[in-house]
Amino acid sequence: MAAHIKGDKDAKISCRNVWKIYGDTPDKFFKSGNGLVDDPETLANTITQNNHILANADVSFDVFAGEIFVIMGLSGSGKSTIVRCLSRLVEPTAGEILLDGESLLEKSAADLIEVRRHKMGMVFQSFGLMLRLNVIDNIAFPLKVQGIREAKRYAQAERVIDLVGLKGREADFPNELSGGQQQRVGIARSLAVEPDVWLLDEPFSALDPLIRKKMQDEFLRIQSMLQKSIVFITHNFQEALRLADRMAIMRDGAIVQIGRPVDLILNPVDDYVREFTTDVAWETVLCAADICEHPSGALTGMGRVAANTQIDSLLGYLAKHSQGVAVEAEDGSVMGVATASGVLAALATGCKVAPADVKIAQGRDK
């Protein structure tokens, strides 16, 4: 029987100290399989020095119900490996993977098949459609594997076809569809099994920019209705900003920072994370709540805005009103005051300015 892990009841899926090592004897680096080590960085160096490939190093995170958790990093950072570890398409060398508090690593092969059939949906960059099956048969195929009777599986397939905007294309074959339409079929197929957890590994990266944006919009629309627990892999920070509730940045197999997109923009832990945020139009990401400060005086006569008001819509007002604007929570209470100086202070936290870049005037030459 799978062990229930106390304290993880709020997490839908959890990753605990996961390591994935490729080589002749990857297990020799761990006294036990729990992935707990005193000095992960030293161990990572030891692994590579011993001619083993380190794909994931001491990776830990939680994904909560209804959350879009984005993992991003450069090519080779380990993001695709970790999402495959979550489904056990790749077996972790050490650590734990928990689904609803139960260890996935303790499940038998038969139990794992059931989890993949009923609780997990997976979408990858390659669409993986069966060319000899039309749209509706591609989508209904996993339901057929489950043994669901024909009438029910086609009814379920019809429902998700409508959900992804492919109504009228049921009889078409993959070679009659555009790239974006093929990706919609892949998404619909993974949704047909009504998974609790949805794993998507760079599903839109093969699409051109316009189709990619439309697919992002479609993805957000579907999520607003279904509220799945989603792990979404991308190397595109702009895409991550549009989609993520929280996100993790990976480097060399390890997680560098986890937080809301705005947290990573305002408080990057190092230059690697800061580099991802360099070209972000921060004023379209920050909201009034992100920059508000405790009021220093009375709020009488001061304008008021909702906490989620984007900063770009406030810049003109703040430029003309030095006292700022009161920021209200959903219940109408005042969270603080947003000011022009607060905007600059928030922006400055995400910028690295070398001393040589700042020159202070010493007075005019005589």
C-alpha positions in Angstrom: 0.0 0.0 0.0 1.3 3.5 -0.9 2.3 5.6 2.0 0.4 8.8 2.7 2.8 11.6 3.4 1.7 13.9 6.2 1.7 17.6 5.4 1.3 17.3 1.7 -2.6 17.3 1.7 -2.8 20.7 0.0 -0.5 19.7 -2.9 -1.9 17.9 -5.9 1.5 16.7 -7.0 4.9 17.1 -5.2 8.5 16.6 -6.2 10.8 15.9 -3.2 14.6 16.0 -3.5 14.5 14.3 -6.9 17.8 13.3 -8.6 18.1 11.8 -12.1 21.6 10.6 -13.0 22.7 8.7 -16.2 25.7 6.5 -16.1 27.0 3.1 -15.2 26.4 3.1 -11.5 24.1 6.1 -10.6 22.8 4.6 -7.4 26.2 4.5 -5.7 26.0 8.2 -4.9 23.1 7.7 -2.4 23.1 5.8 0.8 19.3 5.6 0.5 16.9 6.4 -2.3 15.3 9.4 -0.6 17.5 12.0 -2.2 18.3 13.7 1.1 22.0 14.8 1.2 23.8 17.3 3.3 25.5 19.2 0.5 23.7 18.9 -2.9 26.1 21.2 -4.7 29.2 19.1 -3.7 27.4 15.9 -4.6 26.5 17.3 -8.0 30.1 18.1 -8.7 31.2 14.6 -7.5 28.7 13.0 -9.9 29.9 14.9 -13.0 33.6 14.3 -12.0 32.8 10.6 -12.0 31.7 10.6 -15.6 28.0 10.5 -14.9 25.4 12.8 -16.5 23.4 14.9 -14.0 20.0 15.6 -15.4 18.2 16.6 -12.2 19.8 17.6 -8.9 17.8 17.8 -5.7 14.6 19.1 -7.3 11.7 20.0 -5.0 8.4 21.8 -5.6 4.6 21.5 -5.1 1.8 22.0 -7.6 -1.5 22.9 -6.0 -5.1 22.2 -7.2 -6.1 24.5 -10.1 -2.6 26.0 -10.4 -0.5 26.5 -13.5 3.1 25.8 -12.5 5.6 26.7 -15.2 9.1 25.3 -15.3 11.5 27.0 -17.6 15.2 27.2 -18.3 17.7 27.0 -21.2 18.1 23.9 -23.3 19.7 21.1 -21.2 18.6 22.7 -17.8 16.7 19.5 -16.9 13.1 20.8 -17.3 11.9 18.1 -19.7 13.5 15.3 -17.6 11.8 16.4 -14.4 8.3 16.5 -16.0 9.0 12.9 -17.3 10.0 11.9 -13.8 6.6 13.2 -12.6 4.9 10.6 -14.7 7.6 8.0 -14.3 8.3 7.9 -18.0 11.7 8.5 -16.6 12.6 6.8 -13.3 14.2 9.1 -10.8 17.5 7.9 -9.3 16.5 9.2 -5.9 13.8 11.2 -4.2 10.0 11.1 -4.1 7.1 11.9 -6.4 3.8 12.3 -4.6 0.3 12.4 -6.2 -2.4 13.4 -3.7 0.0 12.5 -0.9 0.7 9.0 -2.2 4.1 7.9 -3.5 4.1 7.3 -7.2 7.5 5.5 -6.9 5.9 2.8 -4.7 3.1 2.0 -7.2 3.3 -1.2 -9.2 3.5 -1.2 -13.0 -0.2 -2.0 -13.2 -1.2 0.8 -10.7 1.0 3.2 -12.6 -0.8 2.4 -15.9 -4.1 3.2 -14.1 -2.8 6.5 -12.9 -1.7 7.5 -16.4 -5.0 6.4 -17.9 -7.2 8.2 -15.4 -5.3 10.9 -13.4 -2.6 12.2 -15.7 -2.8 13.9 -19.1 0.4 14.5 -21.1 1.0 16.7 -24.1 4.4 17.0 -25.7 6.0 19.1 -28.4 5.7 16.4 -31.0 2.0 15.9 -31.5 2.1 12.1 -31.7 -1.1 11.8 -33.6 -2.0 8.5 -35.4 -2.0 9.4 -39.1 -4.5 6.7 -40.1 -7.1 7.8 -37.5 -9.3 10.9 -38.0 -9.7 13.6 -35.4 -12.4 12.0 -33.3 -10.8 8.6 -33.4 -7.4 10.1 -32.3 -9.1 11.8 -29.4 -11.2 8.8 -28.4 -8.3 6.4 -28.6 -7.2 6.6 -25.0 -10.8 6.0 -23.9 -10.8 2.9 -26.1 -7.7 1.7 -24.3 -9.5 2.2 -21.0 -12.3 -0.1 -22.2 -15.0 2.6 -22.3 -17.9 1.6 -24.5 -18.1 3.2 -27.9 -21.1 5.5 -27.4 -19.7 7.0 -24.2 -16.1 7.5 -25.6 -17.4 9.3 -28.7 -19.7 11.5 -26.6 -16.7 12.4 -24.4 -14.5 13.0 -27.5 -17.2 15.3 -29.0 -17.3 17.3 -25.8 -13.5 18.1 -25.8 -13.6 18.7 -29.6 -16.0 21.5 -28.9 -13.8 22.6 -26.0 -10.7 23.1 -28.1 -12.6 24.7 -31.0 -12.4 21.9 -33.6 -16.1 21.4 -34.1 -16.8 20.4 -37.7 -13.3 18.8 -38.2 -14.1 15.4 -36.6 -13.7 13.4 -39.8 -10.5 15.2 -40.9 -7.2 13.3 -40.8 -4.0 14.8 -39.3 -2.4 15.6 -42.7 -5.5 17.8 -43.4 -4.9 20.0 -40.4 -2.6 22.9 -39.7 0.1 22.7 -37.0 -2.1 24.6 -34.6 -5.1 22.3 -35.3 -2.9 19.2 -34.8 -1.8 20.6 -31.4 -5.4 21.1 -30.5 -6.1 17.4 -31.2 -3.2 16.5 -29.0 -4.6 18.7 -26.2 -8.1 17.3 -26.7 -6.8 13.7 -26.5 -5.1 14.4 -23.2 -8.2 16.1 -21.8 -10.6 13.3 -22.9 -9.5 11.1 -20.0 -10.4 14.0 -17.6 -7.0 14.0 -15.8 -6.5 15.6 -12.4 -2.9 16.5 -13.4 -1.9 17.9 -16.8 1.7 17.7 -17.9 2.7 19.8 -20.9 6.2 19.8 -22.3 6.8 22.8 -24.6 3.5 22.0 -26.4 3.5 25.3 -28.4 7.2 25.7 -29.3 6.8 24.2 -32.8 4.1 26.7 -33.7 4.6 30.1 -35.4 4.2 33.2 -33.1 0.6 34.1 -34.1 -0.7 30.5 -33.8 1.3 30.2 -30.5 -0.4 33.2 -29.0 -3.8 31.9 -30.1 -3.0 28.5 -28.5 -2.0 30.2 -25.3 -5.3 32.1 -25.3 -7.1 28.8 -25.9 -5.2 27.1 -23.1 -6.1 29.8 -20.6 -9.7 29.6 -21.7 -9.8 25.9 -21.1 -8.1 26.2 -17.8 -10.5 28.8 -16.6 -13.3 26.3 -17.1 -11.6 23.1 -16.0 -9.2 24.2 -13.2 -6.6 21.5 -13.7 -3.4 21.1 -11.8 -0.9 21.9 -14.6 2.9 21.6 -15.0 3.9 23.5 -18.1 7.4 23.4 -19.6 8.7 26.2 -21.7 11.9 28.1 -22.5 10.1 31.3 -23.4 9.7 33.8 -20.5 7.0 35.8 -22.2 4.9 32.6 -22.5 5.6 31.8 -18.9 4.4 35.3 -17.9 1.1 34.8 -19.7 0.4 31.4 -18.3 2.0 30.9 -14.9 0.5 31.2 -11.4 3.9 30.3 -10.1 7.1 29.4 -11.9 10.4 27.7 -11.4 13.7 28.6 -13.2 16.1 25.7 -13.7 19.9 25.6 -14.4 22.2 22.6 -14.7 19.4 20.2 -13.5 18.6 22.2 -10.3 16.0 24.8 -9.4 17.4 28.3 -9.0 14.2 30.1 -7.9 10.5 29.5 -7.5 7.9 32.2 -7.2 5.2 34.2 -8.9 6.3 35.8 -12.2 6.3 39.2 -10.6 8.5 37.9 -7.7 11.2 36.7 -10.2 11.0 40.1 -12.0 11.3 42.2 -8.9 13.6 40.0 -6.8 15.8 37.8 -9.1 18.1 35.7 -6.9 21.0 36.0 -9.4 22.1 37.2 -12.8 20.9 34.0 -14.5 17.3 34.7 -13.4 17.7 38.4 -14.1 18.8 37.6 -17.7 15.4 36.0 -18.3 13.6 39.1 -17.2 15.7 41.7 -19.1 13.3 42.2 -22.0 10.1 42.0 -20.0 7.7 45.0 -20.3 7.5 45.2 -16.5 4.8 47.8 -16.5 2.4 45.3 -18.1 3.3 42.7 -15.4 3.3 44.7 -12.2 0.0 45.4 -10.5 -0.8 48.1 -7.9 -0.6 45.6 -5.1 3.0 44.7 -6.1 4.3 48.3 -5.5 2.0 49.7 -2.7 3.5 50.9 0.5 2.2 51.6 4.0 0.5 55.1 3.9 2.4 57.8 5.6 -0.5 60.1 6.1 -4.3 60.5 5.7 -6.0 59.1 2.6 -8.7 61.8 2.5 -9.4 62.8 -1.1 -6.9 60.3 -2.5 -8.0 58.3 -5.6 -8.5 54.6 -5.3 -7.8 51.6 -7.5 -8.2 47.8 -7.3 -5.2 45.8 -6.3 -5.0 44.0 -9.6 -4.8 47.3 -11.7 -1.9 47.1 -14.0 0.8 49.7 -13.5 0.9 50.8 -17.2 -2.6 52.2 -16.8 -1.5 54.2 -13.7 1.7 55.8 -14.9 0.0 58.9 -16.2 -2.0 59.5 -13.0 1.0 58.9 -10.8 3.1 61.3 -12.8 0.6 64.1 -11.9 -0.3 63.1 -8.3 2.8 62.8 -6.1 0.7 61.6 -3.2 -0.1 58.5 -5.2 -3.3 56.4 -5.2 -4.8 54.2 -2.5 -4.8 50.4 -3.4 -7.9 48.5 -2.4 -8.3 44.8 -1.6 -11.3 42.8 -2.8 -13.2 43.6 0.4 -12.6 47.3 0.0 -10.0 47.6 2.7 -6.9 49.7 1.8 -3.7 47.6 1.3 -1.5 50.6 0.9 -0.6 53.5 -1.4 1.0 53.2 -4.9 3.3 56.1 -5.8 5.6 57.0 -8.7 8.6 56.5 -6.4 7.2 53.1 -5.4 7.2 52.2 -9.1 10.8 53.2 -9.5 11.8 51.4 -6.3 10.1 48.2 -7.5 11.7 48.4 -10.9 15.2 49.0 -9.3 15.0 45.8 -7.4 15.1 43.9 -10.6 17.9 45.9 -12.2 21.6 45.4 -11.6 23.5 48.7 -11.9 27.3 48.5 -11.9 29.0 51.4 -10.1 30.7 52.4 -13.3 27.3 52.9 -14.9 26.4 55.7 -12.4 28.2 59.0 -12.7 27.6 61.7 -10.1 28.2 65.3 -11.2 30.9 66.9 -9.1 30.0 70.5 -10.1 30.8 72.5 -13.2 34.3 73.2 -14.4 35.3 76.8 -13.8 
